[in-house]
Amino acid sequence: MRLSTRIALWAAVVVPLLVVLAGLLLLPLVGRDLRHQQDARLAERAAAVLPSVRTLVAADARGRAKAEQNQQRKVLDAALDSGVRVAAQDGTVLLAGGPQPADARALPTAPGGPVTVRDHGTAWRVLTVHVSGGGTAGNGTAGDGTLWVSEPGALAGNQTATVRRRVLLVAAVAAPVSALIGFALAERATAPLRRLSRRASELDPALPPGGAEPDGREPDGREPGGGGPDGGPGGLARSGGAGFAAERSGTVEVDELAAALARLLSRYDEQALRTAQALETARSFSAAASHELRTPLMSLGTNLDVLAAHQDLPAGERAEIVAELREDHARLLDLLTALATLARGDLVEVDSFGPVDLAELTDAAAAEARRRHPAAEFSVELPPELRLFGWESGLRMMLVNLLVNAAVHGRGGPQRAEPARVRVRLAPAGPVALLTVDDAGPGVPPGEREAVFHRFHRRRDSPGSGLGLTLVAQQAALHRGTVRITEPPGGTGCRVEVRLPLPDADAPTLRLPLRRDWIAGEEG
């Protein structure tokens, strides 16, 4: 969740909560103030009607009915909207008007107040005042009475309920308003953090503008922040980036910045390791070249010395030496080409891969093999088209080496005197492309079928460099395929079987294998 969204949600929750809490504290104070106002109003009404009530009580005590009626009107007019009840000392009701309890027994008898009384579930606020009439009744006692001034007690409660509703309304309005304000302020506050995240992502030139691959992987097909694609430690070291991005805070802006920095650190670690790999490959190339080129170079030097020292050599001997020179030259060229291809395979990246028609490459490789070995017989069975995602240069070199190896080692008959007969077949086999190359040669013993793919492994009578099948194994591994040596269906000769995965709609991105040390590996 983005930081600005989180702040907006917190504001939408906290601000209304504070409004409600303030209302809870305010409502008792408002209720108390409303009761005080009501009590003060009752006291004012009582003070306003008290002179007329005294006169009324005195008139009642003297038996003056007309004066009593006049004073009743004056009392009701002065009471306004308050309830008034006047009773003589003997309990006779002299006046009752306005809102008041229906049951007189609910009224307090002792002067004082105001107090709250209840009549049939209804609350009333009542002020009780003792009235001295100042006159003498017929029996000789003073004319006294009692005045009650009342108002409904629900008035203060209604006003308190109104305040409560308004507090809740303010809280409801405050939720979206505070969320919008909080979001706007948080967006402005987190803008520098987002700019820093974008700039950190832009520092990595291998990533697209969004800072990550569309499928969430690194550009080389590996999982982000991890080691090799198979979960192992191989591939590329990620000492800086992996640990940096190991934990997530749950805040989008912070996690985006952390991920951008992790990718950047990982990329720098990756570039440093690639540089080290390139140096190691260069050293291995130099060591292998110096070791393998020593013999043919010495042979070249010897033959050149013989030609230079013996200018009058017979034509037959001279032709023999020249043939050896050509053979040594061809061996040197093949060896250097194979070493260079191995080195490129160890350092190739995914951006060198693309859609390839394997059937077309196989047909071209067969034409090249026929040109180089015109005596060999090649039979090729190919589909019209078979596309996969691969490295075209590497696949072409793999196919050429397969067919040339079959042409060189596939001679049949006694003492291998018959021309090589090579049968090439390519066809889809479920999720893979199956390539088989059969020859009629002596084959490979089962105990040596793994060793022939080792670097510089060759027979004593082999004219090759010992890297042809190593190149085949390397390219099969680079394309996440397999290669193995078996026997043809007839049981005579040798079959090399290569399986390469076809494009998968669920996993369109190729991931390079963990092993990238074919030229620097141990000799077989």
C-alpha positions as a printed Julia matrix, in Angstrom:
524×3 Matrix{Float64}:
   0.0     0.0     0.0
   1.3     3.43   -0.89
   2.36    5.71    1.94
   0.0     8.49    0.83
  -2.93    6.04    0.78
  -1.99    4.79    4.22
  -1.85    8.31    5.61
  -5.2     9.14    4.0
  -6.8     6.06    5.6
  -5.34    6.92    8.99
  -6.63   10.48    8.67
 -10.08    9.19    7.63
 -10.18    7.06   10.78
  -8.43    9.24   13.36
 -10.03   12.62   12.61
 -13.66   11.38   12.89
 -12.66    9.43   15.98
 -11.29   12.6    17.56
 -14.49   14.44   16.63
 -16.6    11.72   18.27
 -14.4    11.69   21.39
 -14.65   15.48   21.61
 -18.43   15.16   21.26
 -18.54   12.58   24.07
 -16.7    15.03   26.3
 -18.81   17.96   25.14
 -22.27   16.41   25.46
 -22.3    16.2    29.32
 -21.17   19.82   29.48
 -23.84   20.85   26.99
 -26.51   18.93   28.95
 -25.48   20.57   32.2
 -25.51   24.02   30.62
 -28.95   23.39   29.12
 -30.29   22.32   32.55
 -28.82   25.42   34.13
 -30.49   27.56   31.49
 -33.82   25.78   32.07
 -33.5    26.23   35.85
 -32.69   29.9    35.4
 -35.73   30.3    33.13
 -37.97   28.61   35.74
 -36.59   30.96   38.39
 -37.3    33.96   36.15
 -40.86   32.73   35.49
 -41.42   32.18   39.19
 -40.11   35.65   40.03
 -42.33   37.16   37.3
 -45.55   35.48   38.47
 -44.88   35.6    42.23
 -46.5    39.05   42.89
 -49.66   38.08   41.08
 -49.69   34.69   42.83
 -49.48   36.41   46.24
 -52.39   38.61   45.31
 -54.27   35.55   44.06
 -53.67   33.66   47.3
 -54.69   36.7    49.36
 -57.85   37.19   47.24
 -58.74   33.56   47.73
 -58.22   33.88   51.47
 -60.54   36.94   51.57
 -63.11   35.35   49.33
 -62.82   37.95   46.61
 -63.71   35.94   43.52
 -63.51   38.79   41.01
 -60.03   39.81   42.09
 -59.04   36.2    42.05
 -60.04   35.86   38.39
 -58.08   38.96   37.43
 -54.94   37.67   39.12
 -55.26   34.26   37.43
 -55.12   35.96   34.02
 -52.08   37.97   35.09
 -50.29   34.84   36.34
 -50.93   32.94   33.1
 -49.78   35.88   31.01
 -46.55   36.24   33.01
 -45.83   32.48   32.93
 -45.54   32.54   29.12
 -44.82   28.94   27.92
 -44.07   27.5    31.38
 -46.53   25.48   33.38
 -47.97   27.15   36.54
 -49.87   25.57   39.38
 -51.04   27.37   42.52
 -52.61   25.67   45.51
 -53.94   27.16   48.72
 -52.68   26.07   52.08
 -55.53   23.6    52.41
 -54.62   22.0    49.06
 -57.29   23.71   46.99
 -56.0    24.29   43.46
 -56.36   27.97   42.71
 -54.73   27.91   39.25
 -53.37   25.27   36.85
 -52.19   26.16   33.38
 -49.46   25.38   30.86
 -47.43   22.18   30.53
 -47.22   20.32   33.83
 -47.56   16.8    35.28
 -51.1    15.45   35.02
 -50.85   13.83   38.44
 -50.44   16.43   41.13
 -49.05   13.82   43.45
 -45.83   13.81   41.41
 -45.16   17.45   42.42
 -42.8    18.03   45.35
 -44.42   19.32   48.54
 -41.41   21.01   50.06
 -40.31   24.34   48.61
 -37.01   24.3    46.68
 -35.59   23.11   43.44
 -35.7    23.0    40.61
 -35.92   19.21   40.72
 -36.77   16.55   38.18
 -39.93   14.54   38.71
 -41.55   11.86   36.56
 -45.2    11.43   35.68
 -46.16    8.34   33.67
 -42.64    8.01   32.29
 -42.33   11.7    31.34
 -39.68   13.84   33.04
 -40.53   17.34   34.31
 -38.38   20.07   35.75
 -40.27   21.7    38.63
 -39.53   24.72   40.88
 -41.54   24.85   44.11
 -42.05   28.21   45.89
 -43.87   28.88   49.17
 -46.27   31.82   48.78
 -47.37   34.04   51.66
 -50.68   35.73   50.87
 -50.36   38.31   53.63
 -54.08   38.09   54.39
 -56.31   36.38   57.04
 -58.69   33.61   56.29
 -62.1    33.37   57.77
 -60.78   31.19   60.55
 -58.13   33.75   61.47
 -55.03   32.16   59.86
 -52.8    33.81   57.24
 -53.61   33.01   53.57
 -50.55   31.05   52.36
 -50.11   28.77   49.34
 -47.65   26.95   47.09
 -46.49   27.85   43.58
 -45.14   25.26   41.12
 -43.45   26.37   37.9
 -42.7    23.47   35.51
 -41.31   22.69   32.08
 -40.86   19.39   30.27
 -37.5    17.86   31.21
 -37.11   16.5    27.67
 -36.35   19.96   26.34
 -32.73   19.78   27.48
 -32.56   16.14   26.32
 -33.87   17.05   22.87
 -31.35   19.81   22.51
 -28.59   17.43   23.67
 -29.73   14.85   21.09
 -29.58   17.55   18.41
 -26.01   18.37   19.42
 -25.19   14.64   19.34
 -26.55   14.27   15.8
 -24.57   17.26   14.65
 -21.4    15.85   16.16
 -21.96   12.59   14.27
 -22.66   14.54   11.08
 -19.42   16.48   11.51
 -17.56   13.19   12.08
 -19.09   11.67    8.93
 -18.14   14.72    6.87
 -14.67   14.85    8.45
 -13.83   11.3     7.28
 -13.67   11.93    3.5
 -12.46   15.51    3.9
  -9.6    14.49    6.19
  -8.76   11.56    3.87
  -8.51   13.88    0.87
  -6.46   16.43    2.76
  -4.22   13.72    4.21
  -3.75   12.14    0.78
  -2.87   15.49   -0.81
  -0.37   16.36    1.93
   1.14   12.84    1.87
   1.47   12.91   -1.93
   3.34   16.17   -1.67
   5.49   14.88    1.2
   6.39   11.6    -0.55
   7.09   13.15   -3.96
  10.87   13.38   -3.25
  10.88    9.7    -2.27
   9.21    8.71   -5.55
  11.61   10.85   -7.55
  14.53    9.21   -5.8
  13.1     5.76   -6.6
  12.69    6.65  -10.3
  16.2     8.07  -10.52
  17.63    4.97   -8.83
  15.8     2.79  -11.38
  17.09    4.93  -14.26
  20.68    4.35  -13.13
  20.41    0.74  -14.35
  20.62    0.92  -18.16
  19.68   -2.76  -18.54
  16.19   -2.21  -17.15
  13.21   -0.7   -19.01
  11.84    2.7   -17.84
   9.53    1.01  -15.33
  12.53   -0.42  -13.47
  11.61   -4.1   -13.85
  10.89   -6.67  -16.49
   7.21   -7.16  -17.44
   7.16  -10.64  -15.93
   8.95   -9.54  -12.75
  12.26  -11.24  -13.61
  15.64   -9.7   -14.06
  16.67   -8.97  -17.65
  18.84  -12.12  -17.78
  15.89  -14.34  -16.87
  16.85  -14.89  -13.22
  14.54  -14.39  -10.28
  14.81  -10.87   -8.78
  17.02  -10.66   -5.73
  18.04  -14.32   -5.89
  20.84  -16.49   -7.13
  20.47  -18.81  -10.08
  17.11  -19.48  -11.72
  16.99  -22.95  -10.23
  17.26  -21.66   -6.69
  20.95  -22.48   -6.35
  23.84  -20.19   -5.67
  25.05  -20.23   -9.29
  24.61  -17.6   -11.93
  25.52  -14.24  -10.51
  26.36  -13.11   -7.0
  23.96  -10.67   -5.37
  25.75   -9.7    -2.23
  24.4    -6.17   -2.1
  20.94   -6.31   -3.66
  19.6    -9.59   -2.32
  19.98   -8.74    1.35
  18.78   -5.2     0.77
  15.45   -6.35   -0.67
  14.94   -9.34    1.63
  12.33   -7.63    3.84
   9.32   -5.61    2.76
   7.9    -2.74    4.8
   4.42   -2.85    3.3
   4.72    0.78    2.12
   4.77    1.01   -1.67
   7.04    4.05   -1.94
   9.6     2.63    0.48
   9.46   -0.84   -1.11
   9.81    0.63   -4.62
  12.87    2.59   -3.56
  14.32   -0.45   -1.79
  13.66   -2.63   -4.85
  15.23   -0.06   -7.18
  18.33    0.18   -5.01
  18.44   -3.61   -4.7
  18.29   -4.01   -8.46
  20.95   -1.35   -8.88
  23.28   -3.0    -6.36
  22.59   -6.4    -7.88
  23.35   -5.06  -11.35
  26.66   -3.65  -10.18
  27.47   -6.96   -8.48
  26.44   -8.71  -11.67
  28.6    -6.49  -13.85
  31.58   -7.01  -11.55
  31.09  -10.77  -11.69
  30.69  -10.68  -15.46
  33.94   -8.8   -15.7
  35.58  -11.44  -13.54
  34.04  -14.16  -15.7
  35.3   -12.46  -18.85
  38.81  -12.24  -17.39
  38.68  -15.89  -16.33
  37.43  -16.86  -19.79
  40.24  -14.87  -21.42
  42.82  -16.53  -19.18
  41.37  -19.97  -19.9
  41.27  -19.21  -23.63
  44.92  -18.17  -23.53
  45.98  -21.21  -21.5
  44.03  -23.66  -23.67
  45.27  -22.07  -26.88
  48.88  -22.08  -25.77
  48.61  -25.7   -24.66
  46.79  -27.04  -27.72
  48.56  -24.91  -30.32
  52.04  -25.86  -29.2
  52.18  -29.17  -31.12
  50.74  -27.95  -34.47
  52.86  -24.8   -34.3
  55.99  -26.84  -33.68
  55.04  -29.1   -36.57
  54.49  -26.05  -38.78
  57.85  -24.63  -37.77
  59.63  -27.93  -38.44
  58.13  -28.3   -41.89
  58.88  -24.68  -42.76
  62.5   -25.17  -41.64
  62.75  -28.26  -43.84
  61.42  -26.34  -46.84
  63.75  -23.43  -46.19
  66.84  -25.61  -45.69
  66.2   -27.92  -48.61
  65.23  -25.91  -51.61
  65.95  -28.85  -53.95
  63.54  -31.36  -52.33
  61.96  -33.78  -54.74
  58.43  -32.82  -55.8
  56.84  -35.76  -53.96
  58.45  -34.92  -50.62
  57.68  -31.23  -51.08
  54.02  -32.05  -51.78
  53.89  -34.25  -48.66
  55.3   -31.44  -46.49
  52.88  -28.92  -48.01
  49.98  -31.31  -47.27
  51.11  -31.56  -43.65
  51.32  -27.77  -43.5
  47.76  -27.49  -44.81
  46.57  -30.1   -42.32
  48.25  -28.28  -39.43
  46.8   -24.98  -40.64
  43.31  -26.44  -40.8
  43.71  -27.93  -37.34
  44.86  -24.58  -35.96
  41.95  -22.81  -37.59
  39.41  -25.33  -36.28
  40.91  -25.19  -32.81
  40.83  -21.39  -32.64
  37.3   -21.28  -34.02
  36.11  -23.86  -31.49
  37.79  -22.07  -28.57
  36.32  -18.73  -29.66
  32.85  -20.25  -29.92
  33.17  -21.86  -26.48
  34.25  -18.51  -25.03
  31.29  -16.74  -26.65
  28.96  -19.39  -25.27
  30.3   -18.87  -21.76
  29.62  -15.11  -21.98
  26.48  -14.97  -24.14
  23.42  -13.17  -22.73
  19.71  -13.54  -23.32
  19.57  -10.49  -25.59
  21.54  -12.51  -28.18
  18.68  -15.02  -28.4
  15.72  -14.72  -30.75
  13.31  -16.7   -32.92
  15.2   -19.27  -35.02
  14.03  -21.71  -37.67
  15.91  -24.87  -36.68
  14.87  -26.66  -39.87
  16.48  -23.97  -42.02
  19.67  -24.01  -39.92
  19.88  -27.8   -40.18
  19.5   -27.66  -43.94
  22.25  -25.03  -44.19
  24.53  -27.09  -41.9
  23.97  -30.16  -44.1
  24.96  -28.14  -47.18
  28.11  -26.98  -45.4
  28.97  -30.55  -44.38
  28.51  -31.79  -47.96
  30.85  -29.06  -49.19
  33.54  -29.95  -46.65
  33.11  -33.73  -47.04
  31.98  -34.41  -50.61
  32.59  -38.16  -50.28
  30.1   -38.54  -47.42
  26.45  -39.35  -48.08
  23.95  -37.18  -46.22
  20.25  -38.01  -45.9
  18.21  -35.2   -44.36
  14.57  -35.36  -43.19
  13.25  -31.96  -42.1
   9.84  -30.42  -41.41
   8.88  -27.33  -43.45
   9.51  -25.15  -40.4
  10.41  -25.66  -36.76
  10.87  -22.49  -34.76
  12.35  -22.09  -31.32
  13.91  -19.34  -29.24
  17.68  -19.65  -29.48
  21.1   -18.25  -30.26
  21.45  -18.59  -34.01
  25.27  -18.54  -34.18
  25.59  -21.15  -31.45
  22.97  -23.45  -32.95
  24.61  -23.21  -36.39
  28.01  -24.14  -34.9
  26.39  -27.03  -32.99
  24.78  -28.44  -36.15
  27.95  -28.09  -38.23
  30.02  -29.87  -35.58
  27.45  -32.66  -35.3
  27.42  -33.35  -39.03
  31.16  -32.96  -39.49
  31.8   -35.28  -36.56
  29.49  -37.87  -38.13
  31.19  -37.48  -41.52
  34.67  -37.89  -39.99
  33.9   -40.78  -37.61
  31.05  -42.44  -39.51
  33.01  -44.37  -42.12
  31.98  -48.0   -42.25
  33.29  -51.25  -43.59
  36.58  -53.02  -42.91
  39.19  -50.6   -41.7
  36.63  -47.82  -42.18
  37.26  -47.61  -45.88
  33.66  -47.01  -46.98
  32.35  -43.42  -47.26
  30.41  -42.14  -44.3
  26.64  -42.41  -44.49
  24.95  -39.83  -42.3
  21.2   -39.67  -41.68
  19.81  -36.47  -40.16
  16.25  -36.25  -38.91
  14.51  -33.3   -37.24
  10.93  -33.37  -35.95
   8.86  -32.0   -33.08
   8.36  -34.46  -30.23
   5.84  -32.98  -27.83
   7.35  -29.99  -26.03
  10.81  -30.45  -27.61
  12.47  -30.49  -30.98
  14.18  -33.86  -31.5
  17.3   -33.91  -33.69
  19.01  -37.24  -34.42
  22.24  -37.73  -36.36
  23.02  -41.37  -37.27
  26.17  -42.73  -38.86
  27.43  -46.2   -39.81
  30.77  -45.92  -38.05
  32.18  -48.03  -35.2
  30.11  -46.13  -32.62
  31.08  -45.12  -29.08
  31.44  -47.68  -26.28
  28.88  -47.15  -23.49
  31.62  -46.37  -20.98
  32.87  -43.42  -23.05
  29.58  -41.85  -24.07
  29.73  -39.21  -21.36
  33.47  -38.56  -21.71
  33.27  -37.64  -25.41
  31.6   -34.35  -24.41
  34.56  -33.35  -22.22
  36.9   -30.68  -23.4
  39.83  -31.89  -25.6
  38.65  -35.5   -25.47
  39.48  -37.24  -28.76
  40.71  -40.49  -30.16
  44.34  -40.88  -31.03
  43.54  -41.11  -34.73
  41.06  -38.22  -34.65
  41.99  -35.22  -36.81
  39.76  -32.89  -34.84
  40.44  -30.56  -31.93
  38.5   -32.51  -29.31
  36.09  -29.59  -28.89
  33.37  -30.43  -31.43
  31.11  -32.44  -29.12
  31.96  -30.1   -26.25
  30.45  -27.3   -28.34
  27.38  -29.47  -28.96
  26.93  -30.1   -25.23
  27.44  -26.42  -24.41
  24.81  -25.24  -26.9
  22.34  -27.87  -25.76
  22.81  -26.71  -22.16
  22.52  -23.01  -23.12
  19.16  -23.75  -24.72
  17.97  -25.8   -21.73
  18.15  -28.98  -23.8
  19.95  -32.31  -23.56
  22.32  -34.33  -25.72
  23.22  -37.99  -25.49
  24.86  -40.73  -27.55
  23.01  -43.97  -28.25
  22.88  -46.61  -30.97
  20.77  -46.38  -34.14
  17.74  -48.67  -34.42
  19.79  -51.13  -36.52
  22.33  -51.52  -33.71
  25.35  -50.56  -35.84
  26.98  -47.17  -35.77
  26.37  -44.15  -33.57
  23.38  -41.89  -32.9
  23.66  -38.43  -31.37
  20.3   -37.31  -30.03
  19.67  -33.62  -29.19
  16.48  -32.39  -27.54
  15.76  -28.65  -27.47
  12.64  -27.19  -25.78
  10.08  -25.5   -28.01
   8.57  -22.12  -27.01
   6.15  -22.37  -24.09
   3.28  -19.86  -23.9
   3.24  -20.13  -20.1
   7.0   -19.47  -19.76
   8.1   -17.47  -22.81
  11.26  -16.1   -21.21
  14.39  -18.22  -21.58
  16.53  -18.6   -18.49
  20.19  -19.3   -18.99
  21.64  -22.34  -17.2
  23.76  -22.18  -14.11
  26.87  -23.67  -15.72
  28.87  -21.12  -17.74
  32.41  -22.55  -17.46
  32.84  -24.75  -20.53
  36.1   -23.16  -21.61
  37.44  -22.85  -18.07
  36.42  -26.35  -16.96
  38.7   -29.28  -16.33
  39.9   -31.3   -19.26
  38.2   -34.65  -19.79
